[in-house]
Amino acid sequence: MDELRADLADYLAPRVKRLGYLGELFKCAGHAPDVTLQFMHFTDALKDALPDRLTELGALTVASFMENRYERHQHERLSVKLGFPKEWVAQVNQLNPDTASQLNDLEKAAQRYALKALHTRGLDTEKEFEAFAALVRPSEAMAFVLLIGRYVTHAMVVNTLKLAPPVPSIFE
């Protein structure tokens, strides 16, 4: 923490205190403090724009799809801390909304859209996006699209740098 630029260290301090560690991602990303700080502002704005269940569903879906164990493990823990059942987390991680009995209709539509967008790089997603967007406010629909992109970005960094998860999965 003491090697980070002061404004980035100040912004991350509450997270580090809550988690009890500075993740390796921030140790690496700290080399680009302006970008990292904006990335964190973006992350926090997305959390404010969406209900927790949609945020966690999106984060877990992308993390599972992109094989980003670093983020998946952290969001499994956060989901449980927020009061979501472990069974819900497990079903989100399975990436099969059509058989997920723990997901409600909105969550299934959101995951269908996210998976289609990930598989097709955002192409040919009109049907899935419209089905999801019909169930939420326009601001939430757009925030969810941006959330998917945010977690893809995180996965690209973690997978490129081969960062190990800072905590184990709740299923280990």
PyMOL commands that set and color helices and strands:
alter all, ss='L'
color gray80, all
select helices_A, chain A and resi 6-19+24-29+33-49+52-65+69-81+86-93+97-99+105-120+126-133+138-161
alter helices_A, ss='H'
color red, helices_A
deselect
rebuild
show_as cartoon
